[in-house]
Amino acid sequence: MFFIPIAILLFLVFALSLPFLLLLAYFHIIVVGFSNLGISPHNTVIILFLILIGSLINIPLTRKERVTVHESRGLFGLFSVPMVETSYLAINVGGAVIPILLSLYFLYQIYIKGFVLKPVFIALGLMIIICRVFSKAVPGRGVMLPALIPPAFSAIFSMILAPGFAAPTAFISGVLGSLIGADLLNLWNIRKYGGLLSIGGAGVFDGIFLVGIVSALLSGL
């Protein structure tokens, strides 16, 4: 008869439950961190849910058609065929609308608590430059920005420039810096390719989501 050692069973149970435990730890960090930022645990859960669901929703802003001419292969190439390319500009609910509203809320909280806003705007300016440098317009995919750039640099800038309120500064500069530096400043480059450009969409959403995690961690320091 074959017996499985109890240690192996415990290890298998732990391995299978590890993703669930990490998920609980992640939500605990976010909930506690955002509580320190002035948002209740109940509202934090709602906000996270809305961000995840909102990442699937794009609100159309503009629509632009461009006519291009392609040579026809028929009749010895004597005729050309007009082709209409349509480009759309939209804003993502989970990657832009909700983070922008949260940034304005945190900015207001900093103001009413009597902190000087200058370090926040300096950090934001630096993040705009950083995100513009590291982002690029990719045809067919939109604006791409390495996910670790916004949280890493926003945390560094906020701890140096605003150590007394690093968490909200990191969130504001990370979110708005990504949206302005990556999406808006690449708007002209990406629209010439046609297709859909979503502000706060897939190309920068991961970085913005990570900014929220880093801000929550900073709030506990």
mmCIF file of the C-alpha atoms, coordinates in Angstrom:
data_MODEL
# 
_entry.id   MODEL 
# 
loop_
_atom_site.group_PDB 
_atom_site.id 
_atom_site.type_symbol 
_atom_site.label_atom_id 
_atom_site.label_alt_id 
_atom_site.label_comp_id 
_atom_site.label_asym_id 
_atom_site.label_entity_id 
_atom_site.label_seq_id 
_atom_site.pdbx_PDB_ins_code 
_atom_site.Cartn_x 
_atom_site.Cartn_y 
_atom_site.Cartn_z 
_atom_site.occupancy 
_atom_site.B_iso_or_equiv 
_atom_site.pdbx_formal_charge 
_atom_site.auth_seq_id 
_atom_site.auth_comp_id 
_atom_site.auth_asym_id 
_atom_site.auth_atom_id 
_atom_site.pdbx_PDB_model_num 
ATOM 1   C CA . MET A 1 1   ? 0.000   0.000  0.000   1.00 0.00 ? 1   MET A CA 1 
ATOM 2   C CA . PHE A 1 2   ? 1.243   3.475  -0.919  1.00 0.00 ? 2   PHE A CA 1 
ATOM 3   C CA . PHE A 1 3   ? 1.037   6.312  1.617   1.00 0.00 ? 3   PHE A CA 1 
ATOM 4   C CA . ILE A 1 4   ? 1.593   9.982  0.756   1.00 0.00 ? 4   ILE A CA 1 
ATOM 5   C CA . PRO A 1 5   ? 3.598   11.750 3.506   1.00 0.00 ? 5   PRO A CA 1 
ATOM 6   C CA . ILE A 1 6   ? 1.580   14.398 5.309   1.00 0.00 ? 6   ILE A CA 1 
ATOM 7   C CA . ALA A 1 7   ? 4.301   16.970 4.568   1.00 0.00 ? 7   ALA A CA 1 
ATOM 8   C CA . ILE A 1 8   ? 3.738   16.556 0.817   1.00 0.00 ? 8   ILE A CA 1 
ATOM 9   C CA . LEU A 1 9   ? -0.021  16.977 1.267   1.00 0.00 ? 9   LEU A CA 1 
ATOM 10  C CA . LEU A 1 10  ? 0.505   20.156 3.257   1.00 0.00 ? 10  LEU A CA 1 
ATOM 11  C CA . PHE A 1 11  ? 2.892   21.454 0.604   1.00 0.00 ? 11  PHE A CA 1 
ATOM 12  C CA . LEU A 1 12  ? 0.361   20.750 -2.163  1.00 0.00 ? 12  LEU A CA 1 
ATOM 13  C CA . VAL A 1 13  ? -2.393  22.500 -0.225  1.00 0.00 ? 13  VAL A CA 1 
ATOM 14  C CA . PHE A 1 14  ? -0.130  25.498 0.329   1.00 0.00 ? 14  PHE A CA 1 
ATOM 15  C CA . ALA A 1 15  ? 0.929   25.611 -3.327  1.00 0.00 ? 15  ALA A CA 1 
ATOM 16  C CA . LEU A 1 16  ? -2.674  25.490 -4.524  1.00 0.00 ? 16  LEU A CA 1 
ATOM 17  C CA . SER A 1 17  ? -3.797  28.162 -2.065  1.00 0.00 ? 17  SER A CA 1 
ATOM 18  C CA . LEU A 1 18  ? -0.803  30.472 -2.669  1.00 0.00 ? 18  LEU A CA 1 
ATOM 19  C CA . PRO A 1 19  ? -2.421  32.504 -5.490  1.00 0.00 ? 19  PRO A CA 1 
ATOM 20  C CA . PHE A 1 20  ? -5.485  33.050 -3.301  1.00 0.00 ? 20  PHE A CA 1 
ATOM 21  C CA . LEU A 1 21  ? -3.337  34.090 -0.334  1.00 0.00 ? 21  LEU A CA 1 
ATOM 22  C CA . LEU A 1 22  ? -1.364  36.519 -2.507  1.00 0.00 ? 22  LEU A CA 1 
ATOM 23  C CA . LEU A 1 23  ? -4.614  37.980 -3.801  1.00 0.00 ? 23  LEU A CA 1 
ATOM 24  C CA . LEU A 1 24  ? -5.863  38.495 -0.241  1.00 0.00 ? 24  LEU A CA 1 
ATOM 25  C CA . ALA A 1 25  ? -2.551  40.094 0.744   1.00 0.00 ? 25  ALA A CA 1 
ATOM 26  C CA . TYR A 1 26  ? -2.729  42.389 -2.275  1.00 0.00 ? 26  TYR A CA 1 
ATOM 27  C CA . PHE A 1 27  ? -6.242  43.553 -1.430  1.00 0.00 ? 27  PHE A CA 1 
ATOM 28  C CA . HIS A 1 28  ? -5.272  43.979 2.223   1.00 0.00 ? 28  HIS A CA 1 
ATOM 29  C CA . ILE A 1 29  ? -2.364  46.251 1.250   1.00 0.00 ? 29  ILE A CA 1 
ATOM 30  C CA . ILE A 1 30  ? -4.569  48.299 -1.057  1.00 0.00 ? 30  ILE A CA 1 
ATOM 31  C CA . VAL A 1 31  ? -7.435  48.585 1.435   1.00 0.00 ? 31  VAL A CA 1 
ATOM 32  C CA . VAL A 1 32  ? -5.184  49.583 4.351   1.00 0.00 ? 32  VAL A CA 1 
ATOM 33  C CA . GLY A 1 33  ? -3.140  51.917 2.171   1.00 0.00 ? 33  GLY A CA 1 
ATOM 34  C CA . PHE A 1 34  ? -6.116  53.726 0.721   1.00 0.00 ? 34  PHE A CA 1 
ATOM 35  C CA . SER A 1 35  ? -7.623  53.982 4.208   1.00 0.00 ? 35  SER A CA 1 
ATOM 36  C CA . ASN A 1 36  ? -4.517  55.928 5.184   1.00 0.00 ? 36  ASN A CA 1 
ATOM 37  C CA . LEU A 1 37  ? -5.154  58.123 2.156   1.00 0.00 ? 37  LEU A CA 1 
ATOM 38  C CA . GLY A 1 38  ? -8.633  58.968 3.398   1.00 0.00 ? 38  GLY A CA 1 
ATOM 39  C CA . ILE A 1 39  ? -10.735 56.381 1.518   1.00 0.00 ? 39  ILE A CA 1 
ATOM 40  C CA . SER A 1 40  ? -12.735 53.871 3.538   1.00 0.00 ? 40  SER A CA 1 
ATOM 41  C CA . PRO A 1 41  ? -12.198 50.110 3.005   1.00 0.00 ? 41  PRO A CA 1 
ATOM 42  C CA . HIS A 1 42  ? -15.720 49.768 1.610   1.00 0.00 ? 42  HIS A CA 1 
ATOM 43  C CA . ASN A 1 43  ? -15.155 52.531 -0.935  1.00 0.00 ? 43  ASN A CA 1 
ATOM 44  C CA . THR A 1 44  ? -11.722 51.129 -1.800  1.00 0.00 ? 44  THR A CA 1 
ATOM 45  C CA . VAL A 1 45  ? -13.225 47.787 -2.800  1.00 0.00 ? 45  VAL A CA 1 
ATOM 46  C CA . ILE A 1 46  ? -15.837 49.587 -4.904  1.00 0.00 ? 46  ILE A CA 1 
ATOM 47  C CA . ILE A 1 47  ? -13.172 51.728 -6.581  1.00 0.00 ? 47  ILE A CA 1 
ATOM 48  C CA . LEU A 1 48  ? -10.989 48.709 -7.397  1.00 0.00 ? 48  LEU A CA 1 
ATOM 49  C CA . PHE A 1 49  ? -13.990 46.907 -8.850  1.00 0.00 ? 49  PHE A CA 1 
ATOM 50  C CA . LEU A 1 50  ? -14.954 49.933 -10.941 1.00 0.00 ? 50  LEU A CA 1 
ATOM 51  C CA . ILE A 1 51  ? -11.380 50.347 -12.204 1.00 0.00 ? 51  ILE A CA 1 
ATOM 52  C CA . LEU A 1 52  ? -11.186 46.710 -13.328 1.00 0.00 ? 52  LEU A CA 1 
ATOM 53  C CA . ILE A 1 53  ? -14.610 46.799 -14.977 1.00 0.00 ? 53  ILE A CA 1 
ATOM 54  C CA . GLY A 1 54  ? -13.992 50.288 -16.339 1.00 0.00 ? 54  GLY A CA 1 
ATOM 55  C CA . SER A 1 55  ? -10.813 49.127 -18.067 1.00 0.00 ? 55  SER A CA 1 
ATOM 56  C CA . LEU A 1 56  ? -13.133 47.391 -20.556 1.00 0.00 ? 56  LEU A CA 1 
ATOM 57  C CA . ILE A 1 57  ? -15.078 50.591 -21.310 1.00 0.00 ? 57  ILE A CA 1 
ATOM 58  C CA . ASN A 1 58  ? -13.929 53.313 -23.700 1.00 0.00 ? 58  ASN A CA 1 
ATOM 59  C CA . ILE A 1 59  ? -15.914 56.532 -24.041 1.00 0.00 ? 59  ILE A CA 1 
ATOM 60  C CA . PRO A 1 60  ? -15.662 57.898 -27.610 1.00 0.00 ? 60  PRO A CA 1 
ATOM 61  C CA . LEU A 1 61  ? -14.431 61.484 -27.869 1.00 0.00 ? 61  LEU A CA 1 
ATOM 62  C CA . THR A 1 62  ? -13.702 62.175 -31.529 1.00 0.00 ? 62  THR A CA 1 
ATOM 63  C CA . ARG A 1 63  ? -13.894 60.424 -34.895 1.00 0.00 ? 63  ARG A CA 1 
ATOM 64  C CA . LYS A 1 64  ? -11.747 61.365 -37.888 1.00 0.00 ? 64  LYS A CA 1 
ATOM 65  C CA . GLU A 1 65  ? -11.727 60.013 -41.419 1.00 0.00 ? 65  GLU A CA 1 
ATOM 66  C CA . ARG A 1 66  ? -8.742  60.248 -43.755 1.00 0.00 ? 66  ARG A CA 1 
ATOM 67  C CA . VAL A 1 67  ? -8.849  59.415 -47.457 1.00 0.00 ? 67  VAL A CA 1 
ATOM 68  C CA . THR A 1 68  ? -5.738  57.832 -48.905 1.00 0.00 ? 68  THR A CA 1 
ATOM 69  C CA . VAL A 1 69  ? -5.148  56.828 -52.519 1.00 0.00 ? 69  VAL A CA 1 
ATOM 70  C CA . HIS A 1 70  ? -3.827  53.417 -53.486 1.00 0.00 ? 70  HIS A CA 1 
ATOM 71  C CA . GLU A 1 71  ? -2.798  52.473 -56.996 1.00 0.00 ? 71  GLU A CA 1 
ATOM 72  C CA . SER A 1 72  ? -4.923  49.826 -58.637 1.00 0.00 ? 72  SER A CA 1 
ATOM 73  C CA . ARG A 1 73  ? -3.285  46.810 -60.216 1.00 0.00 ? 73  ARG A CA 1 
ATOM 74  C CA . GLY A 1 74  ? -6.042  46.498 -62.810 1.00 0.00 ? 74  GLY A CA 1 
ATOM 75  C CA . LEU A 1 75  ? -5.918  48.065 -66.265 1.00 0.00 ? 75  LEU A CA 1 
ATOM 76  C CA . PHE A 1 76  ? -2.146  48.563 -66.206 1.00 0.00 ? 76  PHE A CA 1 
ATOM 77  C CA . GLY A 1 77  ? -2.384  50.625 -63.024 1.00 0.00 ? 77  GLY A CA 1 
ATOM 78  C CA . LEU A 1 78  ? -4.142  53.496 -64.743 1.00 0.00 ? 78  LEU A CA 1 
ATOM 79  C CA . PHE A 1 79  ? -6.735  53.843 -62.021 1.00 0.00 ? 79  PHE A CA 1 
ATOM 80  C CA . SER A 1 80  ? -6.394  54.533 -58.311 1.00 0.00 ? 80  SER A CA 1 
ATOM 81  C CA . VAL A 1 81  ? -8.672  53.378 -55.548 1.00 0.00 ? 81  VAL A CA 1 
ATOM 82  C CA . PRO A 1 82  ? -9.534  55.750 -52.672 1.00 0.00 ? 82  PRO A CA 1 
ATOM 83  C CA . MET A 1 83  ? -9.347  54.146 -49.256 1.00 0.00 ? 83  MET A CA 1 
ATOM 84  C CA . VAL A 1 84  ? -10.972 55.641 -46.186 1.00 0.00 ? 84  VAL A CA 1 
ATOM 85  C CA . GLU A 1 85  ? -9.137  55.174 -42.880 1.00 0.00 ? 85  GLU A CA 1 
ATOM 86  C CA . THR A 1 86  ? -11.013 56.064 -39.705 1.00 0.00 ? 86  THR A CA 1 
ATOM 87  C CA . SER A 1 87  ? -9.319  56.966 -36.438 1.00 0.00 ? 87  SER A CA 1 
ATOM 88  C CA . TYR A 1 88  ? -11.087 57.168 -33.102 1.00 0.00 ? 88  TYR A CA 1 
ATOM 89  C CA . LEU A 1 89  ? -10.088 58.932 -29.921 1.00 0.00 ? 89  LEU A CA 1 
ATOM 90  C CA . ALA A 1 90  ? -11.586 57.604 -26.699 1.00 0.00 ? 90  ALA A CA 1 
ATOM 91  C CA . ILE A 1 91  ? -10.952 57.774 -22.978 1.00 0.00 ? 91  ILE A CA 1 
ATOM 92  C CA . ASN A 1 92  ? -10.815 54.632 -20.862 1.00 0.00 ? 92  ASN A CA 1 
ATOM 93  C CA . VAL A 1 93  ? -12.988 54.640 -17.744 1.00 0.00 ? 93  VAL A CA 1 
ATOM 94  C CA . GLY A 1 94  ? -10.789 52.420 -15.583 1.00 0.00 ? 94  GLY A CA 1 
ATOM 95  C CA . GLY A 1 95  ? -7.454  53.692 -16.854 1.00 0.00 ? 95  GLY A CA 1 
ATOM 96  C CA . ALA A 1 96  ? -8.203  57.418 -17.055 1.00 0.00 ? 96  ALA A CA 1 
ATOM 97  C CA . VAL A 1 97  ? -11.583 58.693 -15.802 1.00 0.00 ? 97  VAL A CA 1 
ATOM 98  C CA . ILE A 1 98  ? -11.535 57.089 -12.341 1.00 0.00 ? 98  ILE A CA 1 
ATOM 99  C CA . PRO A 1 99  ? -7.768  57.650 -11.730 1.00 0.00 ? 99  PRO A CA 1 
ATOM 100 C CA . ILE A 1 100 ? -8.138  61.320 -12.741 1.00 0.00 ? 100 ILE A CA 1 
ATOM 101 C CA . LEU A 1 101 ? -11.019 61.786 -10.296 1.00 0.00 ? 101 LEU A CA 1 
ATOM 102 C CA . LEU A 1 102 ? -8.961  60.116 -7.554  1.00 0.00 ? 102 LEU A CA 1 
ATOM 103 C CA . SER A 1 103 ? -5.989  62.352 -8.364  1.00 0.00 ? 103 SER A CA 1 
ATOM 104 C CA . LEU A 1 104 ? -8.161  65.462 -8.034  1.00 0.00 ? 104 LEU A CA 1 
ATOM 105 C CA . TYR A 1 105 ? -9.484  64.127 -4.721  1.00 0.00 ? 105 TYR A CA 1 
ATOM 106 C CA . PHE A 1 106 ? -5.964  63.547 -3.375  1.00 0.00 ? 106 PHE A CA 1 
ATOM 107 C CA . LEU A 1 107 ? -4.866  66.973 -4.618  1.00 0.00 ? 107 LEU A CA 1 
ATOM 108 C CA . TYR A 1 108 ? -7.768  68.528 -2.731  1.00 0.00 ? 108 TYR A CA 1 
ATOM 109 C CA . GLN A 1 109 ? -6.866  66.578 0.408   1.00 0.00 ? 109 GLN A CA 1 
ATOM 110 C CA . ILE A 1 110 ? -3.282  67.847 0.215   1.00 0.00 ? 110 ILE A CA 1 
ATOM 111 C CA . TYR A 1 111 ? -4.536  71.402 -0.183  1.00 0.00 ? 111 TYR A CA 1 
ATOM 112 C CA . ILE A 1 112 ? -7.024  71.386 2.707   1.00 0.00 ? 112 ILE A CA 1 
ATOM 113 C CA . LYS A 1 113 ? -4.428  69.841 5.020   1.00 0.00 ? 113 LYS A CA 1 
ATOM 114 C CA . GLY A 1 114 ? -2.186  72.851 4.442   1.00 0.00 ? 114 GLY A CA 1 
ATOM 115 C CA . PHE A 1 115 ? 0.623   71.222 2.474   1.00 0.00 ? 115 PHE A CA 1 
ATOM 116 C CA . VAL A 1 116 ? 2.407   73.197 -0.227  1.00 0.00 ? 116 VAL A CA 1 
ATOM 117 C CA . LEU A 1 117 ? 1.360   72.040 -3.700  1.00 0.00 ? 117 LEU A CA 1 
ATOM 118 C CA . LYS A 1 118 ? 4.590   73.037 -5.452  1.00 0.00 ? 118 LYS A CA 1 
ATOM 119 C CA . PRO A 1 119 ? 6.370   69.666 -4.851  1.00 0.00 ? 119 PRO A CA 1 
ATOM 120 C CA . VAL A 1 120 ? 3.368   67.855 -6.316  1.00 0.00 ? 120 VAL A CA 1 
ATOM 121 C CA . PHE A 1 121 ? 3.499   69.859 -9.532  1.00 0.00 ? 121 PHE A CA 1 
ATOM 122 C CA . ILE A 1 122 ? 7.277   69.474 -9.774  1.00 0.00 ? 122 ILE A CA 1 
ATOM 123 C CA . ALA A 1 123 ? 6.913   65.700 -9.439  1.00 0.00 ? 123 ALA A CA 1 
ATOM 124 C CA . LEU A 1 124 ? 4.136   65.788 -12.026 1.00 0.00 ? 124 LEU A CA 1 
ATOM 125 C CA . GLY A 1 125 ? 6.312   67.743 -14.457 1.00 0.00 ? 125 GLY A CA 1 
ATOM 126 C CA . LEU A 1 126 ? 9.164   65.282 -14.047 1.00 0.00 ? 126 LEU A CA 1 
ATOM 127 C CA . MET A 1 127 ? 6.805   62.333 -14.567 1.00 0.00 ? 127 MET A CA 1 
ATOM 128 C CA . ILE A 1 128 ? 5.445   63.868 -17.761 1.00 0.00 ? 128 ILE A CA 1 
ATOM 129 C CA . ILE A 1 129 ? 8.996   64.086 -19.122 1.00 0.00 ? 129 ILE A CA 1 
ATOM 130 C CA . ILE A 1 130 ? 9.880   60.551 -18.009 1.00 0.00 ? 130 ILE A CA 1 
ATOM 131 C CA . CYS A 1 131 ? 6.724   59.010 -19.469 1.00 0.00 ? 131 CYS A CA 1 
ATOM 132 C CA . ARG A 1 132 ? 7.168   60.884 -22.730 1.00 0.00 ? 132 ARG A CA 1 
ATOM 133 C CA . VAL A 1 133 ? 10.749  59.614 -23.071 1.00 0.00 ? 133 VAL A CA 1 
ATOM 134 C CA . PHE A 1 134 ? 9.912   55.967 -22.333 1.00 0.00 ? 134 PHE A CA 1 
ATOM 135 C CA . SER A 1 135 ? 6.654   55.764 -24.285 1.00 0.00 ? 135 SER A CA 1 
ATOM 136 C CA . LYS A 1 136 ? 6.281   55.096 -27.983 1.00 0.00 ? 136 LYS A CA 1 
ATOM 137 C CA . ALA A 1 137 ? 3.488   54.940 -30.530 1.00 0.00 ? 137 ALA A CA 1 
ATOM 138 C CA . VAL A 1 138 ? 3.106   51.446 -31.992 1.00 0.00 ? 138 VAL A CA 1 
ATOM 139 C CA . PRO A 1 139 ? 0.921   51.035 -35.095 1.00 0.00 ? 139 PRO A CA 1 
ATOM 140 C CA . GLY A 1 140 ? -2.018  48.753 -34.390 1.00 0.00 ? 140 GLY A CA 1 
ATOM 141 C CA . ARG A 1 141 ? -1.360  48.687 -30.643 1.00 0.00 ? 141 ARG A CA 1 
ATOM 142 C CA . GLY A 1 142 ? -1.483  52.312 -29.529 1.00 0.00 ? 142 GLY A CA 1 
ATOM 143 C CA . VAL A 1 143 ? 0.851   54.016 -27.075 1.00 0.00 ? 143 VAL A CA 1 
ATOM 144 C CA . MET A 1 144 ? 3.070   51.615 -25.154 1.00 0.00 ? 144 MET A CA 1 
ATOM 145 C CA . LEU A 1 145 ? 4.756   52.434 -21.837 1.00 0.00 ? 145 LEU A CA 1 
ATOM 146 C CA . PRO A 1 146 ? 6.749   49.962 -19.692 1.00 0.00 ? 146 PRO A CA 1 
ATOM 147 C CA . ALA A 1 147 ? 4.505   49.162 -16.721 1.00 0.00 ? 147 ALA A CA 1 
ATOM 148 C CA . LEU A 1 148 ? 7.202   49.650 -14.067 1.00 0.00 ? 148 LEU A CA 1 
ATOM 149 C CA . ILE A 1 149 ? 8.206   53.153 -15.181 1.00 0.00 ? 149 ILE A CA 1 
ATOM 150 C CA . PRO A 1 150 ? 5.284   55.151 -13.651 1.00 0.00 ? 150 PRO A CA 1 
ATOM 151 C CA . PRO A 1 151 ? 5.255   53.487 -10.196 1.00 0.00 ? 151 PRO A CA 1 
ATOM 152 C CA . ALA A 1 152 ? 9.053   53.403 -9.843  1.00 0.00 ? 152 ALA A CA 1 
ATOM 153 C CA . PHE A 1 153 ? 9.776   57.006 -10.786 1.00 0.00 ? 153 PHE A CA 1 
ATOM 154 C CA . SER A 1 154 ? 6.677   58.479 -9.115  1.00 0.00 ? 154 SER A CA 1 
ATOM 155 C CA . ALA A 1 155 ? 7.684   56.788 -5.847  1.00 0.00 ? 155 ALA A CA 1 
ATOM 156 C CA . ILE A 1 156 ? 11.250  58.117 -6.106  1.00 0.00 ? 156 ILE A CA 1 
ATOM 157 C CA . PHE A 1 157 ? 10.192  61.670 -6.949  1.00 0.00 ? 157 PHE A CA 1 
ATOM 158 C CA . SER A 1 158 ? 7.506   61.783 -4.256  1.00 0.00 ? 158 SER A CA 1 
ATOM 159 C CA . MET A 1 159 ? 9.824   60.535 -1.490  1.00 0.00 ? 159 MET A CA 1 
ATOM 160 C CA . ILE A 1 160 ? 12.458  63.112 -2.448  1.00 0.00 ? 160 ILE A CA 1 
ATOM 161 C CA . LEU A 1 161 ? 10.208  66.102 -3.112  1.00 0.00 ? 161 LEU A CA 1 
ATOM 162 C CA . ALA A 1 162 ? 7.295   65.466 -0.747  1.00 0.00 ? 162 ALA A CA 1 
ATOM 163 C CA . PRO A 1 163 ? 8.335   63.091 2.050   1.00 0.00 ? 163 PRO A CA 1 
ATOM 164 C CA . GLY A 1 164 ? 5.517   64.333 4.282   1.00 0.00 ? 164 GLY A CA 1 
ATOM 165 C CA . PHE A 1 165 ? 2.806   63.331 1.807   1.00 0.00 ? 165 PHE A CA 1 
ATOM 166 C CA . ALA A 1 166 ? 4.609   60.945 -0.532  1.00 0.00 ? 166 ALA A CA 1 
ATOM 167 C CA . ALA A 1 167 ? 1.683   58.565 -1.149  1.00 0.00 ? 167 ALA A CA 1 
ATOM 168 C CA . PRO A 1 168 ? -0.821  61.029 -2.654  1.00 0.00 ? 168 PRO A CA 1 
ATOM 169 C CA . THR A 1 169 ? 1.983   62.784 -4.529  1.00 0.00 ? 169 THR A CA 1 
ATOM 170 C CA . ALA A 1 170 ? 3.074   59.473 -6.062  1.00 0.00 ? 170 ALA A CA 1 
ATOM 171 C CA . PHE A 1 171 ? -0.484  58.708 -7.114  1.00 0.00 ? 171 PHE A CA 1 
ATOM 172 C CA . ILE A 1 172 ? -1.140  62.138 -8.634  1.00 0.00 ? 172 ILE A CA 1 
ATOM 173 C CA . SER A 1 173 ? 2.184   62.413 -10.466 1.00 0.00 ? 173 SER A CA 1 
ATOM 174 C CA . GLY A 1 174 ? 2.142   58.774 -11.575 1.00 0.00 ? 174 GLY A CA 1 
ATOM 175 C CA . VAL A 1 175 ? -1.389  58.844 -12.953 1.00 0.00 ? 175 VAL A CA 1 
ATOM 176 C CA . LEU A 1 176 ? -1.447  62.287 -14.555 1.00 0.00 ? 176 LEU A CA 1 
ATOM 177 C CA . GLY A 1 177 ? 2.179   61.986 -15.697 1.00 0.00 ? 177 GLY A CA 1 
ATOM 178 C CA . SER A 1 178 ? 1.353   58.746 -17.528 1.00 0.00 ? 178 SER A CA 1 
ATOM 179 C CA . LEU A 1 179 ? -1.792  60.099 -19.153 1.00 0.00 ? 179 LEU A CA 1 
ATOM 180 C CA . ILE A 1 180 ? -0.213  63.386 -20.240 1.00 0.00 ? 180 ILE A CA 1 
ATOM 181 C CA . GLY A 1 181 ? 3.323   62.232 -21.021 1.00 0.00 ? 181 GLY A CA 1 
ATOM 182 C CA . ALA A 1 182 ? 2.491   58.922 -22.677 1.00 0.00 ? 182 ALA A CA 1 
ATOM 183 C CA . ASP A 1 183 ? -0.971  59.298 -24.200 1.00 0.00 ? 183 ASP A CA 1 
ATOM 184 C CA . LEU A 1 184 ? -1.626  62.984 -24.832 1.00 0.00 ? 184 LEU A CA 1 
ATOM 185 C CA . LEU A 1 185 ? 1.878   63.909 -25.999 1.00 0.00 ? 185 LEU A CA 1 
ATOM 186 C CA . ASN A 1 186 ? 1.862   60.922 -28.376 1.00 0.00 ? 186 ASN A CA 1 
ATOM 187 C CA . LEU A 1 187 ? -1.579  61.784 -29.678 1.00 0.00 ? 187 LEU A CA 1 
ATOM 188 C CA . TRP A 1 188 ? -0.376  63.203 -32.984 1.00 0.00 ? 188 TRP A CA 1 
ATOM 189 C CA . ASN A 1 189 ? 2.023   60.313 -33.623 1.00 0.00 ? 189 ASN A CA 1 
ATOM 190 C CA . ILE A 1 190 ? -0.534  57.580 -33.044 1.00 0.00 ? 190 ILE A CA 1 
ATOM 191 C CA . ARG A 1 191 ? -3.499  59.198 -34.797 1.00 0.00 ? 191 ARG A CA 1 
ATOM 192 C CA . LYS A 1 192 ? -1.682  59.254 -38.120 1.00 0.00 ? 192 LYS A CA 1 
ATOM 193 C CA . TYR A 1 193 ? -1.789  55.454 -38.099 1.00 0.00 ? 193 TYR A CA 1 
ATOM 194 C CA . GLY A 1 194 ? -5.570  55.330 -37.752 1.00 0.00 ? 194 GLY A CA 1 
ATOM 195 C CA . GLY A 1 195 ? -7.533  52.944 -35.570 1.00 0.00 ? 195 GLY A CA 1 
ATOM 196 C CA . LEU A 1 196 ? -8.501  53.449 -31.943 1.00 0.00 ? 196 LEU A CA 1 
ATOM 197 C CA . LEU A 1 197 ? -6.510  55.510 -29.465 1.00 0.00 ? 197 LEU A CA 1 
ATOM 198 C CA . SER A 1 198 ? -7.747  55.088 -25.933 1.00 0.00 ? 198 SER A CA 1 
ATOM 199 C CA . ILE A 1 199 ? -6.401  57.513 -23.323 1.00 0.00 ? 199 ILE A CA 1 
ATOM 200 C CA . GLY A 1 200 ? -5.535  55.347 -20.332 1.00 0.00 ? 200 GLY A CA 1 
ATOM 201 C CA . GLY A 1 201 ? -6.048  52.210 -22.392 1.00 0.00 ? 201 GLY A CA 1 
ATOM 202 C CA . ALA A 1 202 ? -4.095  48.975 -22.517 1.00 0.00 ? 202 ALA A CA 1 
ATOM 203 C CA . GLY A 1 203 ? -0.726  50.570 -23.236 1.00 0.00 ? 203 GLY A CA 1 
ATOM 204 C CA . VAL A 1 204 ? -0.585  52.536 -19.985 1.00 0.00 ? 204 VAL A CA 1 
ATOM 205 C CA . PHE A 1 205 ? -3.278  50.894 -17.843 1.00 0.00 ? 205 PHE A CA 1 
ATOM 206 C CA . ASP A 1 206 ? -0.894  48.429 -16.168 1.00 0.00 ? 206 ASP A CA 1 
ATOM 207 C CA . GLY A 1 207 ? 1.439   51.240 -15.122 1.00 0.00 ? 207 GLY A CA 1 
ATOM 208 C CA . ILE A 1 208 ? -1.403  53.325 -13.717 1.00 0.00 ? 208 ILE A CA 1 
ATOM 209 C CA . PHE A 1 209 ? -2.764  50.339 -11.797 1.00 0.00 ? 209 PHE A CA 1 
ATOM 210 C CA . LEU A 1 210 ? 0.684   49.696 -10.308 1.00 0.00 ? 210 LEU A CA 1 
ATOM 211 C CA . VAL A 1 211 ? 0.887   53.370 -9.284  1.00 0.00 ? 211 VAL A CA 1 
ATOM 212 C CA . GLY A 1 212 ? -2.111  52.725 -7.036  1.00 0.00 ? 212 GLY A CA 1 
ATOM 213 C CA . ILE A 1 213 ? -0.361  49.774 -5.387  1.00 0.00 ? 213 ILE A CA 1 
ATOM 214 C CA . VAL A 1 214 ? 2.870   51.711 -4.802  1.00 0.00 ? 214 VAL A CA 1 
ATOM 215 C CA . SER A 1 215 ? 0.941   54.688 -3.414  1.00 0.00 ? 215 SER A CA 1 
ATOM 216 C CA . ALA A 1 216 ? -0.830  52.393 -0.978  1.00 0.00 ? 216 ALA A CA 1 
ATOM 217 C CA . LEU A 1 217 ? 2.508   50.953 0.133   1.00 0.00 ? 217 LEU A CA 1 
ATOM 218 C CA . LEU A 1 218 ? 3.991   54.429 0.600   1.00 0.00 ? 218 LEU A CA 1 
ATOM 219 C CA . SER A 1 219 ? 1.062   55.468 2.782   1.00 0.00 ? 219 SER A CA 1 
ATOM 220 C CA . GLY A 1 220 ? 2.131   52.900 5.367   1.00 0.00 ? 220 GLY A CA 1 
ATOM 221 C CA . LEU A 1 221 ? 5.687   54.234 5.642   1.00 0.00 ? 221 LEU A CA 1 
# 
